[in-house]
Amino acid sequence: MKRTVGIKDKEAFFGELEQDWLAIDKGGKAPEPIHRVYFESAEVLSKVITRQRHNLLKVLHANGPLTVRALAAFLERDYKNMYEDVKILEGAGLIERDSKNHLLAPYEKLTIELPLTA
């Protein structure tokens, strides 16, 4: 499974959602679920997916599910800093928690789509 990460402002995102709803209201088929996360700009994206957080995602995917404390120990990082990174990635929808409240990164790949037009 993969997760697509892209740049889309709120207006465009809700416009896309509205098109899907209108198609369903007219009897169309509901679109297949797409696992995607949007950021409002490339700058915001680069602040969320830093090199250190990318490494966290790779380690979590390969070794998870893990607690924040276990992940911090595995990466030899301070618990407080790890907790902050986890909170940011979880809020962005890039990591999840299982039924035991352990962290996991269930996606094999993050595909980042960056538009080159305004």
Protein Blocks (a to p, Z undefined) as FASTA:
>chain_A
ZZddddddfklmmmmmmmmmmmmmnopacdddddddddfbfklmmmmmgfklmmmmmmmm
mmmccdfklmmmmnopafklmmmmmmmmmmnopaccdfkopacdfbfbdcddddfbZZ
